Amino acid sequence: LTSNIKGKVAIDIVDLKMIKISFTIIFAFALIFTVISRTSGAMMTHDKCSKVLDPNNCDLTKCRVNCIQQYQGIGHCIGRNPYKCICIYDCSP
């Protein structure tokens, strides 16, 4: 009976080590994937510019419409109350 218990404990320890190794491998791959995806995205982006369209108020719909009309960009509301409307657009001609 004691050898059976020792065998079970040894198997449980091996299982825990395998779980730790598996978790470490999965975490490492996720970290590598994240780093590669962020750096490749940064390399592929064009020069971006930003312009504050309204420093005192931001209605997201109006902000996006104004940004598209004026700069062919994407409008965002940033900051804290009051939010600012900024436009992110391509700097290149």
Stockholm file with secondary structure:
# STOCKHOLM 1.0

chainA/1-93         LTSNIKGKVAIDIVDLKMIKISFTIIFAFALIFTVISRTSGAMMTHDKCSKVLDPNNCDLTKCRVNCIQQYQGIGHCIGRNPYKCICIYDCSP
#=GR chainA/1-93 SS CHHHHHHHHHHHHHHHHHHHHHHHHHHHHHHHHHHHHHHHHHHHCCCEEEEEEESSCCCHHHHHHHHHHHHSSEEEEESSSSCEEEEEEECCC
#=GC SS_cons        CHHHHHHHHHHHHHHHHHHHHHHHHHHHHHHHHHHHHHHHHHHHCCCEEEEEEESSCCCHHHHHHHHHHHHSSEEEEESSSSCEEEEEEECCC
//
